[in-house]
Structure formats: structure tokens, C-alpha cells
Amino acid sequence: MTNQRASLLEFPCDFPIKAFGHYSDELDQIVVAIVRRHAPDLGENAVAIRASKGNRYAAITVTVRAQSQAQLDAIYTDLTASEAVIMSL
């Protein structure tokens, strides 16, 4: 028996990462900077931003070309460690 987790993903693959936080002009820049540390080849059209109805919150979706589960885990670890990010999916 191995300790390795089985992944349902086949790498490399395009993978959308969502981060939610309080709406601000800097939130998307913070999220993209965190993701770019682990996926420096991010494309220009890789980021989508959606504000909540009252502009209180924002959802940032960054689609990365994921190379491994370890890369995705590192991105999520850094996003959830950021004070600007409330939740990441």
C-alpha cells in the first residue's frame, strides 16, 4: 500500500482556481501574484473577475496549465495563507 493520493486529473491539464475575498482594486493582483509564483506561464486571458451584487465580495478565477497535484496544492496553500483571500476552491 502506498501513501500517494490517487488523482482524478491527468496532468498537464487546464485547471480553474477560484479565490474569494472582500472586493478591492488589489484583490485580483494579489491572487494573480500568488498563482504566478507557481505557474509563471499564465496566459493573458487566464483571469476572470466577478463582483458580488453589492460589490462587497469578489470571485477571481485563474485558469492555470497545471503540471502536477503538488503544484495545485502549493497554490491553494499560498492562497489560503493570504489575508486577502477568504476562501479558495
C-alpha positions, 0 to 999 in steps of 0.5 A: 500500500502506498501513501500517494493520493490517487488523482482524478486529473491527468496532468498537464491539464487546464485547471480553474482556481477560484479565490474569494475575498472582500472586493478591492482594486488589489484583490485580483493582483494579489491572487494573480501574484500568488498563482504566478509564483507557481505557474509563471506561464499564465496566459493573458486571458487566464483571469476572470473577475466577478463582483458580488451584487453589492460589490462587497465580495469578489470571485477571481478565477485563474485558469492555470496549465497545471503540471502536477497535484503538488503544484495545485496544492502549493497554490491553494496553500499560498492562497489560503495563507493570504489575508486577502483571500477568504476562501479558495476552491 
